[in-house]
Amino acid sequence: MKTFKSRLATLALATITSLPITASAQTDVVILGTGTPVPDADRSGPAAAVVYNGQAYVFDAGGGMVQRAIEAAQKKGIEALYPTNIKHLFLTHLHSDHVLDYPELAATYWWRRTEQLSAYGPSGLQAMTDGYYEMLDTDIKLRTAGHQPIKNPTFYQVKVEEHDKGGWVVTDGDVKIEAFEVEHGEIKPAFGYRITTPDRVVVISGDTAYSEKLVEMAKGADVLVHEVINEAGLSKLSDFWQSYHGSSHTRTSELAKIASEAQPGLLVLTHILHYSAPIESTLSEVQQGYAGKVVLANDLDIY
């Protein structure tokens, strides 16, 4: 397991030092899923968490995210990621690979929750949440019928906050989460997030093509978690898919340009669409155009 701690920096590359997980840094970035819609036995669906001062802020909920969160809690000692302890979920957009574990998170052990889950994201989130209630209607009725101890019979419900454009902000104590719009083809709105804690700035791209707004929001970040598509793998796809991905995702050369302009302390590659190309070549493709610190993320990596 690798942990990276960066000193505060705004205009220069932060120094990245390998540290044990028990290091004194207050903020950790935990990668809960690095996958894509393409099934992969080693990679869960897209998800990441920013953990500060015992509180987890989770971004996206791809398939397998809840299991990864349980692993992080039970095997890596990050109690904030135990499902009933997660209080804040932010969705970048509503593509299936980013939301399949949303109902899983809301439903897992909900009768042991001490607080409802809050979910934030684009328009359509409330309708999706209502669908989760309908899907588990029988289960909810059985569990709330008085046959088992429940802290609060309404805690299966989610506090939903949906938005039709970027620019909104959530503040939780010392933590500030800013949502901004990114370019994900016909999916509008699609959000990226800038998370500011007292000791770090983290930016999560969500799914996006090259985005000037993202460059602006990522400047001076300690960690930039960004999706990427391998150009060698892309070149072997049909013209349709090359066009589709070109308007929806960020090529390695484009990501190198983004990182060169934004100068994050650490660039973390995730949601790695590589198709027939070796996944490791995605890292080398980015490094051809970017000299800064960059890593190819795996599920449960911690930075």
N, C-alpha and C positions, 0 to 999 in steps of 0.2 A: 504494500500500500504506500502511496506517495502523498505527502502533504506539502503544500506550498504556502508560505506566508510571505506576503509582500508588505514592504513598508509603504506608508502613505506617499503617493506621488501623483502629480497632476500633469506635468508636462514632460516627464522623462520616464524611461522604462524603470519599473520597480525591480529591485533585487529579489530574486526568487531563491529561497534557501530550503533545502530538504529538512523537514522536521518531523518528529514523531507526532502522532495524533493528539497526544496529551499536551502539546505546546500551548503557550499562553495566548495565542491569537483568539480573539473573541468571535471572529466571523469565519465560518468555513463554507465552502461551496461543495456540495455533495451531488455527484452525478448519479441519478437514479435510473436513467435509461438513455441509451445512445442510439437506439434503433430508428427504423423508418417503416413505411408500410410494407416493405419487403421482409417476410418472416426470417428471423435469425435466432438460432438457438442460444447464442451467447449474448444477445443484446435485447433488453426490454424496450418497450416503446418510449418515446421522448419524455424525459422528466428531469428536473434538477431542483435542488433545494439550497436555499441560503439559510444557514443556521447561525443565529446570533443570540448570545446570552440565554440559551436554553429554549429558544423559540424557533420553529421552522417555518419558512415561507417557501411553499412548493410551487413550481412553475411547470405546468402541463402534467397530464396524468395518462400517459400512454399505457398500453397493455403490459402488465407485469410490474408497474410502478409500486403498487402496494406491497408486493412480495419483497421487492428491493428495499423499500422503506423498513419493513420488518427486519430484514437482514442487517441494515444499517443500525437499527436500534439494538438488536440482540447480539450481533457479532462484532460491531464496532463501537458499541457503547454510546450511540447518539440517541438518547432517550426521546429527544424532541421529535424524532421521526417514527416513533411508534404510532400506528394509525389513529388511535384515540387522542393522541397528544397534538396531532396536526390540526391547526385551527384556521390556516389561511392557504387557499389554493387559488392560483392565478392561471388562467388559460390564455394562450396566445391566439388560438383560433379553434374552430370546431371540427376540423378534419378528424376522422375516426382514430388515426394513430396517435392523436394527442389527447383523446378524451375517454378512451375505452375503460380506464380504471377510475374515472370520476365516480360512477355509482358504486364501484368497489370500495373506494375510500369512504364515501358517505355512509355506506351500509356496514362496513366492517366493525363489529363490536360496538355499534352505536349506543347500545343500552348501558355501556360503561363510560360513555362520554360525560365529562363535566361541563362541556360547552359545545354549542353547535359549531359545525364547520361553516366557514364563510368562503364563498366562491365568487371570484371576480373574472369578468371576461366580456366577450363581444355579445351583441344582440343575438338572441336565440338560446342563451344559457338558461333562462328561466324555463323555456319550453322543454329543453333537455332534462332539466331537473324534475319537472312535472312528470316526464316520461319515466324517470327512475322511481318516483312514488308509485306510479301505476304498475310498473313492472314488479315491484315488491309489495303490492297491496295485500296479498294473502299473508305474506310473512309478517308485515307490519301489524296487521290485525291480530294475528296469533300472539305475537310478542307483547302487544299492549293490552291483551285481554286479562291480565292479572295472573298469568301462570308462571311468571319469572320476575325476579327483582330487577327493576329498572330505575336508574337515577332520575330520568325525566322522560316521559313518554313522547315528547315532541322532538327529542334530539336526533332522530333520524332525518329531520328536516334540515335544509341548508339555507343559510342566509345568502341570498343571491344579489349580486350587484352587477348589472350588465350595462354596456356602453356601446354606442354606435359610432364613436370616433375616439381618437387618442387625446392625450393631454390631461387625463384624469390622474389623481394622486391618492394614494392610501398612506396614511401615517399611523404607525403603531409604536408609541413611545419614541425611542431614538432611531427607529427604522423608517425610512421613506422609500416608497415604491412608486416610480413614475412610469406610466404607460405611454407609449408612442406608437404611431402607425408605421408599419413596414409594408413592403411590396411583395405580396404572395399571390400573384396572378389574379384570378377572378374572386378570390376570397377577400371580402372587405366587410368590416375592418379585420386586419390581422395585426396583432400587437407584439412589440418587443417591450422589455422592461429594464429600467435602470434602478438598481437597489443601492441605497446609501445607508450605511451603518456608521457608527462613530470611528471605525478603524479601516473600512474598506468600501470601495465602490465596485459593484458587480453589474455587468450588462448581459442580458440574455436576449438573443436575437429573435427567437421563434423561427418560423419558416419565412424566408425572405429572399428575393433577388437582391442585387446590389442596391443599397439604400443610402442616400445622402443623409437622411434623418438619422439613421443608425450610426453613421460615422460621427455625426454631431454629438449624439448621446453617449457614444463610447469613448470620446476623447478623455484621456486621463483616468480611465477605469483601471483598477487593479487587476480585474479578471474580466475577459470577454468570452462568453460561451456562445459559440456561433455554429450554425448549421453549415453544411458544405456538400458539394457534389464533385466527384472525381471527373476530371476532364477526359482522361483516357477511357474510362468506362462510359461516359456520356457519348463520346464520339462513335461508339459502336451501336447505339440505339437508332431506331427509325427516325425519320425526319420529324414525325409528329411529336415523339417524346423528347427529342432534342429541343424543339420549339417550346413545348410545354414547360420543361424544366428550366429552360433559359429565362422564362418569365416568372418563375416561381421559386427558384433556388439560386444559391450563390456558387458559382464556379470557383475552383481553387485559385485561379489567377485573380479573380475579382475579390476574393477574401484576402489575398495577399495585399491588394491595393487598399482595402478597408483597414486592415491592421497597420499598414504603413502610414496611413493618414491619421488613424486614431491613437496609435502607439499605446496599446494596453500593456500592463505589466506582464500579463500572461494571456495567451490566446488558447482557448480550449476548443478543439474540433469535436462536434457531436452531430447527431442526425446525419450520419455519414452515408450518403448515396454513392456507392462505388461500382455496383453491378459486376461486370466480369473482371474488372481490374482488382489487383490485390489491395486490400483496405489500407495497408501500410503505405502504398504509393500516394495516398491522399495527403499524408503528412509531407512527403518529399515534394509533391507538387506545390503545396503552399510555401514550403521553405525555399523554393526556387525564386520566389518573388518577395519574400519577407525574411528579414534577418533577426527578428525578435524571438522571444521565448514562445514556443508553440508546442502543444502536446496533442496527441490523438487520444481522446477519452475512451475509457472503458466503463461499464456499469460499476458503480460503487467506488469509483475514484474520488478522492477528497483533495481539495486544493485550498 
